[in-house]
Amino acid sequence: MRLSLRWLRELVDLSGLSPQEVADAITFHVAEVESVEAVGAALEAVRTARVLTCAPHPGADRLRVTTVDRGDGVVRTVVCGAPNVAAGQVVCHAPVGATLPNGMTLALRPIRGVTSDGMLCAEDEMGLGSSHEGILVLDPATPLGLPVSEVLGLSDHVLELGNTAITHRPDLWGHVGVARELSAVLGRKATFPAAPAAEAALEAARGLPAPSVAIDDAAGCRRYVGLALEGLRNGPSPASLRNRLEAAGVRSVDLLVDITQVVMLETGQPLHAFDRAGLEGTVRARRARPGERLVTLDGVERLLAADDVVIADDRRVLALAGIMGGRDGSVSASTTQVLLESACFDAGRIRRSSQRLALRTDASARFEKSLDPHGCDAAARRFVELVLQHVPGARLAGALADVFPAPPAPLEVDLAYDRVRRRLGTRIADAEVRSRLQALGFGITETRDGVKARVPSWRATRDIRGPEDLVEEVGRTRGYGDIQPVAPVGAMSPRRMPPSRRAERKAASVLSLELGYAQATCYSFYAREDAERVGLHGVPHLGLRNPLAADQDRLVLSTLPNLLKAAGRNLPREAGGRLWESTRLVAPGAGGAAPAEVAVLGLLAFDRDAAADARGLLYLGVLEDLRTLLARFGARRPVVEEGPMALDPRLPAPAGLHPGRCARLRVGDVVIATVGEVAPAVRRAYGLAGRQVHAEVALAGLVACLDARGGEHEYRPVPRFPVAPFDVAVVVPRRTLAASVLQVVEQALGEQGQGARVFDAYEGEGIPEGCRSIAITVDLLDREATLGTAEAEALRKRVLAALERAGWSVRTGKA
């Protein structure tokens, strides 16, 4: 919003302050000033001058040769083509070398044989209007040699106030509101516009009939003030009004319209004037009716909607309320009587209508900020004052009409002095708190430990709501720069992360940094087709009433579908990979109970080449990864059992897995994880090649492992002595789990082993029918000393004997 500093100086004492100092005061205490622009500087060289002589040009019928005096005793010859130039006039003279607002730079040059020393200026040449019918003639008593910008009141500075900084401050959308703030901040006296002539006229018209106005849509129109004036003459506005509008960036239209604009820029309250001669019956604020149309002042026909607030008489729609008037009923050069509208409309309705119609105006920008309905009456009186001042013979045609269905109750806020001091972090006297609030217009009543502040109506619509807002008022008017920065003082305790979050972070570290899994972030939803593909078609799901998409209409009961989709997106670019995600499986509650949420980790390993994994190493690798994960949580020897099992009794058993390659890992009596190769039918349903292995881990089980260990951190020193490995191949029945073989080996080693791991599985030539050979590397270790040959051989024989006692055939080889 553009603010005229000249206008502000009329409202509040700003003596001794430069334009930049005023802008800084507003920025530091009220709202950001984005720029300061000097107005009238382009006319600094154009000065007042008197025409001494005026004679016809010897070489041109339409030109005149004049001599002018700028008050410096120098007589200059100027050629002028204006038909209204005459001797004795005081005019505007631009000398040689001056650059006018239109960009033209004057040079000393002959015109039809007569050298012209500058030019006499018309309005449009000085950027003061569009008239080019003749030169601008000033009052004959105007002193000579003065800058034209000073004589015409053009010397000004415009402060550009950031609109986003005053969105919540409708009172700052007028010069009076900003002047009120400067008065409070600077402690300077403010003198706000009065309307004595209007008050007298209204008192005299008190017994006359008021214009017929009504509100049919109380939700859309909170207050409607109407005034009828007659005896008017419309036409161009005087320079004083035009200059004010120009400084604010508003185009001058005619006198009556310009007065409504000046009042809006002064008070922040938009007004609208209707030509009363064309009105029929009662003027009312109502909702638009189906199919109604309105040709607005910009000449565009607009189809109205039921949510639009309109102003209409008994015959037609006159205006789109709060946004723009209609072409019918608007004032014109022939207007002699008007009905003035000063109203307050609902902010939300105005904004929605403005956005829908793509029609933003100065009025709509203000109404959508929630204007003060108590400002309607004062703005109407100010309009009458300016009309009586500029239109001789104008008079009121009736009393003031004021429809105000539900005046808002006054807002009062309690504020304790100690709250101000605590929030601002500085010592501030009780009296200063009271004085600063009173300077802003708050009514103050003292209480036992503070004040009860009555919020002024212009701050009560959407700005001030509670004591914190009052603290801000005291702080900003005092100046935040005067508050000494102090570090906050208070007891602080370390934030303890929830056990589930600690377990999830530890699992992320193991899976991503140690085991090479990439974390995937999948949706918590999938489609009915996904459930059917993995064998959960008969299992109840928790559905969504308003899904984001058709393929996301139910909450997941398995991590398998979304991980398979993620693998499908990666397979064209990668031959294989490993993914994991952390999510919650959600099962509907039985018998009206709340849904069950079970936090799980989902793992998926995939390989594009199925032949390369014919021996099931991908499955064995994921199983070993799970053993490593559980070991990091303190479960060093989980029991591996054949077949899947639900991780929680409220969840279904894992589905979509190969029946011959699936297992569960149990710690004590609790199943913590399940793992299995994806069934071929499921793989084909998702269009995937190769093999995929899926696993799910219950996060609650990992938390229980940490709790059983007595904490998250367990330090085990790096072995100081070398590991002595050896390999062993064990021929076992095909359905024997590799994990069962590893358990036998680990039990035989006891504490003298670093671990055992599967590195191969083979079926085929040399292996009995129905059997397979599982190759294992066993790491022998003594943590107290280097393991000797005899000790290593004894441990190796112990392992081989344990395998043979289990009924398996053993083949060995040196590592």
Buried (B, 14 or more C-beta within 10 A) or exposed (E): BBBBBBBBBBBBBBEEBEBEEBBBBBBBBBBBBBEBBBBBBBBBBBBBBBBEEBEEBEEBEEBBBBBBBBEEEEEBBBBBBBEEBBEEBBBBBBBBEBEBBEEEEBEEEEBEEBEBBBBBBBBBBBBBBEEEEBBBBBEEEBEBEBBBBBBBBBBBBBBBBBBEBBEBBBBBBBBBBBBBBBBBBBEBEBEBBEBEBBEEBBEEBEEEEBBBBBBEBEEBBBBBBBBBBBBBBBEBBEBEBBBBBBBBEBEBBBBBBBBBBBBBBBBBBBBBBBBBBBBEEEBBBBBBEEEBEBEBBEEEEBEBBEBBBBBBBEEBBBBBBBBBBBBBBBBEEEBBBBBBBBBBBBBEBBBBBBEEBEBBBBBBBBBBBBBBBBBBBBBBBBBBBBBBBBBEEBBBBBBBBBBBEEEEEEBEBBBBBEBBBEBBBBEBEBEBBBBBBBBBBBBBEEEEEBBBBBBBBBBBBBBBEEBEBBBBBBBBBBEEEEEEEEEEEEEEEEEEEEBBEBBBEBBBEBBBEEBEBBEBEBBEBBBBEBBEBBBBEEBEBBEEEEEEEEBBBBBBBBBBBBBBBBBBEBBEEEEBBBBBBBBBBBBBEEEEEEEBBBBBBBBBBBBBEBEBBEBBBBBBBBBBBBBBBBBBBBBEEBBBBBEBBBBBEBBBBBBBBBEEBBBBBBBEEBBBBBBBBBBEEBBEBBEBBBBBBBBBBBBBBBBBBBEEEEEBEEEEEEEEEEBBBBBBBBBBEEEBBBBBBBBBBBEBBEEBBBBBBBEBBBBEEEBEEEBBBBBBBBBBBBEEEEBEEEBBEEBBEBBBEBBEEBEBBBEBEEE
